[in-house]
Every structure is written in C-alpha cells, then in structure tokens.
Amino acid sequence: MPINPSGILSTPADKLAELVSESSTFQSWVSADDATEALDSVFIQARSASGDGEYSRPFALIYFEGFSNGLNRYANGTLYLLLEADVTESTHQDSAYEFTNQAGAIVAEVMAGSYAGGKLFIRSINSAVPPQRADFNESEDYIQQYYSIDYGLD
C-alpha cells in the first residue's frame, strides 16, 4: 500500500510532481495521454525501474532540499528537479537543442502552473547544473539538467 505524502518535506515534493506531470510538454515528452499517466515518469528521491526491471527515459526526478520557517509548515523552501532524456540526434548541437527546447518548455509550464490556486507557489526556478551529456562512448547516451526550485513565501 503506497504511503501518502504529508508534512513539510513530502507535500511540496508531491505538489511539484503534480505540476511537472500537468505540463503538456512533459506529457508529450514521456508519451503520456494525460497528467495521471505522466506522473508515472516523475520520481521522488530516486528513479524506479519499470516492471521488467528496466529504466526508461525521459523522466523527471525530484529531490528534497529543505524548508525554512519556524511554524512547522511548508511556508518556503527549496527542491531540486532533474530532467533527463536519451540522446536521439546525431550531432552534439542538435542533441543539445532537442533537450533544451523540451526542458525549457517544461520549466516554463511548471512555473506558469504554480500560480494557480491550490498549487505549489514557485518563487524561482534556476539552473543548478547546466545541461550535461553522458559520455557518448558509453553504452548509454543521455542529457540531463538539474534545476533549483525555490517555493513558498519570503
């Protein structure tokens, strides 16, 4: 039986996962029909293997960073978001643009969605680590980027 998120660390991470899954670009990226199906490609703290034991890309991974306030509620804090996808283009430049076009659209949609009532209010999204490509001489060729997400009220 799954454990429901609650409290000052789990709730913001769950709310960010909802925002990512609601991104129409993310849904297309992961070949999902809707936000519920896209949520299967959003992970908290670690990526999970599929039923056949394989890992698939693209995906989003959310990490807890922390929170800041004395009221024991999630008034503000920081989360990290990792976006990762397989390289499908033949040149470095095309691979970079393919990834950054998708990632940029997802980040913009997450930010815009955060202003709706009942959503995680995001103050800023910043690149924590620039887009990085795995060693393309290895068996896996992928690109990933980390974002730092500050949420809540100042």
C-alpha positions in Angstrom: 0.0 0.0 0.0 1.5 3.3 -1.0 2.3 6.0 1.6 0.6 9.3 1.1 2.8 12.4 1.2 2.3 14.7 4.2 4.2 17.3 6.1 6.8 19.9 5.4 9.1 17.9 3.1 6.8 15.4 1.3 3.9 17.8 0.5 6.0 20.3 -1.5 7.7 17.5 -3.5 4.4 15.9 -4.3 3.0 19.3 -5.4 6.0 19.8 -7.7 5.5 16.3 -9.1 1.9 17.3 -9.9 3.0 20.4 -11.7 5.5 18.6 -13.8 3.0 15.9 -14.8 0.5 18.6 -15.7 3.0 20.1 -18.2 1.7 19.4 -21.7 5.3 19.3 -23.0 6.3 16.8 -20.3 3.2 14.7 -21.2 4.3 14.6 -24.9 8.0 14.0 -23.9 7.1 10.9 -22.0 4.4 9.8 -24.4 1.6 10.1 -21.8 -2.0 10.6 -22.6 -2.6 12.8 -19.6 -1.2 14.1 -16.3 -2.1 10.9 -14.4 -0.1 8.8 -16.9 2.8 11.3 -17.0 3.1 11.1 -13.2 4.5 7.5 -13.8 7.6 9.3 -15.2 8.1 11.6 -12.2 10.1 10.2 -9.3 10.8 11.4 -5.8 14.3 10.9 -4.4 15.3 8.0 -6.7 14.2 6.6 -10.1 12.3 3.4 -10.0 12.6 0.6 -12.6 9.7 -0.5 -14.7 8.0 -3.8 -14.2 10.6 -5.5 -16.4 13.5 -4.1 -14.3 14.5 -1.6 -17.0 14.9 2.2 -16.6 13.4 4.3 -19.2 13.9 7.9 -20.3 12.8 10.6 -20.4 11.9 11.2 -16.8 11.8 13.8 -14.0 13.3 13.3 -10.6 12.6 15.5 -7.6 14.9 15.8 -4.6 14.2 17.3 -1.2 16.5 20.1 -0.2 14.9 21.7 2.9 12.5 24.3 4.2 12.8 27.4 6.2 10.4 28.7 8.9 9.5 28.2 12.5 5.9 27.3 12.1 6.3 23.6 11.1 4.5 24.1 7.8 5.9 24.4 4.3 5.9 28.2 4.0 9.1 28.2 1.9 12.0 26.0 0.9 14.0 24.5 -2.0 13.5 21.4 -4.1 15.7 20.1 -6.9 14.3 18.9 -10.2 16.3 16.7 -12.6 15.2 16.3 -16.2 16.9 13.5 -18.2 16.4 12.1 -21.7 18.1 9.8 -24.1 20.1 11.4 -27.0 18.3 10.8 -30.3 20.0 13.3 -32.6 23.3 12.7 -34.4 25.1 15.9 -33.7 26.0 17.5 -30.3 24.3 20.7 -31.3 21.1 19.1 -32.4 21.1 16.9 -29.3 21.6 19.9 -27.0 18.8 21.9 -28.8 16.4 18.9 -28.7 16.9 18.6 -25.0 16.9 22.3 -24.0 13.9 23.1 -26.2 11.9 20.4 -24.3 13.3 21.2 -20.8 12.8 24.9 -21.3 9.2 24.5 -22.2 8.6 22.1 -19.3 10.2 24.6 -16.8 8.1 27.5 -18.2 4.9 25.5 -17.9 5.7 24.4 -14.4 6.3 28.0 -13.4 3.1 29.2 -15.0 1.1 26.4 -13.5 2.4 27.2 -10.0 0.3 30.5 -9.9 -3.0 28.6 -9.9 -4.9 28.2 -6.6 -4.0 25.1 -4.6 -0.7 24.6 -6.4 2.9 24.8 -5.0 3.8 28.5 -5.3 7.2 28.7 -7.0 9.2 31.9 -6.5 12.0 31.0 -8.9 13.5 28.2 -11.0 17.2 28.3 -11.6 19.6 26.1 -13.4 21.6 24.4 -10.6 23.8 22.4 -13.1 23.9 23.2 -16.8 22.8 20.6 -19.3 25.3 17.7 -19.3 25.7 14.9 -21.7 26.8 11.5 -20.6 29.9 10.1 -22.1 28.6 9.2 -25.6 31.2 6.5 -25.9 29.5 4.6 -23.1 26.5 2.2 -23.6 24.0 4.9 -22.6 23.9 8.3 -24.2 21.7 10.8 -22.4 21.4 14.5 -21.4 20.4 15.8 -18.0 19.9 19.1 -16.2 19.3 20.0 -12.6 17.1 22.9 -11.5 16.9 24.5 -8.1 13.3 25.4 -7.3 12.5 27.9 -4.5 8.9 27.7 -3.4 6.6 29.5 -0.9 6.5 32.9 0.5 9.5 35.0 1.6 
